[in-house]
Amino acid sequence: MLNTATLRAAGCDVDAGLARCVNNEALYIRLVNMALDDSNFSRLTDAVASGDLKAGFEAAHALKGVTANLSLTPLLTPITEITELLRHPEPDADCGALIEAITAARDKLLALRD
């Protein structure tokens, strides 16, 4: 079940996230659920797969803001890395490992819902 205890155990900085939600736990959990369903995850994956690095950067940057505000550290770390990689992409930049890390971290958090 997705709650502050399971998020803490998964490596999220729940106290910082709660502080941004005026310590309203119900609000925080609702926002975390919304963040995990964010369409920018598929937008990022699709953009990188198609080579549209500008759209990939925009999606990654949006996800970075959401995951940072909620202190979803397991997601924030690889999202921050891919955001910076896509900000000034090199021609041979390989985003595959970061996409896999983001997907794995998101899947782990989504599994907490069950």
ABEGO torsion letter per residue (X at the ends): XBBAAAAAAAGBBAAAAAAAAGGBAAAAAAAAAAAAABAAAAAAAAAAAAGBAAAAAAAAAAAAAAAAAAGBAAAAAAAAAAAAAAABBBAABBAAAAAAAAAAAAAAAAAAAX
